Amino acid sequence: MPDGDLELAFQGSVFAAAGTAGQRCTTLRRLFLHESIYDAFVKRLVGAYAKVAARMGDPMHPDTLLGPLHTKRAVQEYKEGIETIKR
């Protein structure tokens, strides 16, 4: 909602989606955003995810924000999710 703590919502959304590479039972799946904040919030999320993707690599390296998926099934589900998003 427009009167909510948008900074807290943003930080929580990024962590919930990207923390632990999205491989936990509490991973963010969807957001419900008020139309008055939608465009700005989504633009900010896209920028944050670009930064996460730019720091992809070895999960043991302290600068890595996005490591590998943990199973072949997780890779397949990821690919299927991307195709669903594209459709």
C-alpha positions as CSV (number, residue, x, y, z in Angstrom):
1,M,0.0,0.0,0.0
2,P,1.2,3.5,-0.6
3,D,1.3,4.4,3.1
4,G,3.4,1.4,4.0
5,D,7.1,1.3,4.7
6,L,8.2,1.0,1.1
7,E,11.9,0.7,2.0
8,L,11.2,-2.2,4.3
9,A,9.0,-3.8,1.7
10,F,11.6,-3.4,-0.9
11,Q,14.5,-4.8,1.2
12,G,12.3,-7.6,2.4
13,S,11.2,-8.5,-1.1
14,V,14.7,-8.6,-2.5
15,F,16.0,-10.7,0.4
16,A,13.0,-13.0,0.3
17,A,13.4,-13.6,-3.5
18,A,17.2,-13.6,-3.8
19,G,18.5,-14.7,-0.3
20,T,19.9,-18.2,-0.3
21,A,19.4,-18.2,-4.1
22,G,15.7,-18.6,-3.7
23,Q,16.1,-22.2,-2.5
24,R,14.1,-22.3,0.7
25,C,10.5,-22.9,1.6
26,T,9.9,-19.2,2.4
27,T,11.0,-17.8,-1.0
28,L,9.0,-14.9,-2.3
29,R,6.7,-16.1,-5.1
30,R,4.5,-13.0,-5.8
31,L,3.9,-9.4,-4.6
32,F,0.7,-7.6,-4.4
33,L,1.4,-3.9,-5.1
34,H,-0.9,-1.0,-5.0
35,E,-1.2,0.5,-8.5
36,S,0.1,3.9,-7.3
37,I,3.5,2.4,-6.3
38,Y,3.7,-0.4,-8.8
39,D,5.9,1.1,-11.5
40,A,8.4,2.7,-9.2
41,F,8.6,-0.5,-7.0
42,V,9.1,-2.8,-10.0
43,K,11.7,-0.6,-11.6
44,R,13.6,-0.6,-8.3
45,L,13.3,-4.4,-8.0
46,V,14.6,-4.9,-11.6
47,G,17.7,-2.8,-10.7
48,A,18.3,-4.8,-7.6
49,Y,18.0,-8.1,-9.4
50,A,20.5,-6.9,-12.0
51,K,23.0,-6.2,-9.3
52,V,22.4,-9.7,-7.8
53,A,22.9,-11.3,-11.2
54,A,26.1,-9.3,-11.8
55,R,27.5,-11.0,-8.7
56,M,26.8,-14.6,-9.6
57,G,29.4,-17.2,-9.0
58,D,31.1,-19.3,-6.3
59,P,28.9,-19.3,-3.2
60,M,32.0,-19.6,-1.0
61,H,33.3,-16.2,-2.3
62,P,32.1,-13.4,0.1
63,D,31.1,-11.1,-2.9
64,T,28.8,-13.7,-4.4
65,L,25.1,-13.0,-4.1
66,L,23.8,-15.7,-6.4
67,G,25.2,-19.2,-6.4
68,P,24.3,-22.3,-8.3
69,L,21.0,-24.2,-8.0
70,H,21.2,-27.2,-5.8
71,T,19.8,-30.0,-7.9
72,K,19.1,-30.8,-11.6
73,R,15.4,-30.6,-10.7
74,A,15.8,-27.1,-9.4
75,V,17.5,-26.1,-12.7
76,Q,14.6,-27.6,-14.7
77,E,12.0,-25.8,-12.5
78,Y,14.0,-22.6,-13.0
79,K,13.9,-23.0,-16.8
80,E,10.2,-23.8,-16.7
81,G,9.6,-20.7,-14.6
82,I,11.4,-18.5,-17.1
83,E,9.3,-19.9,-19.9
84,T,6.1,-19.3,-18.0
85,I,7.1,-15.7,-17.4
86,K,7.9,-15.2,-21.1
87,R,4.5,-16.5,-22.0
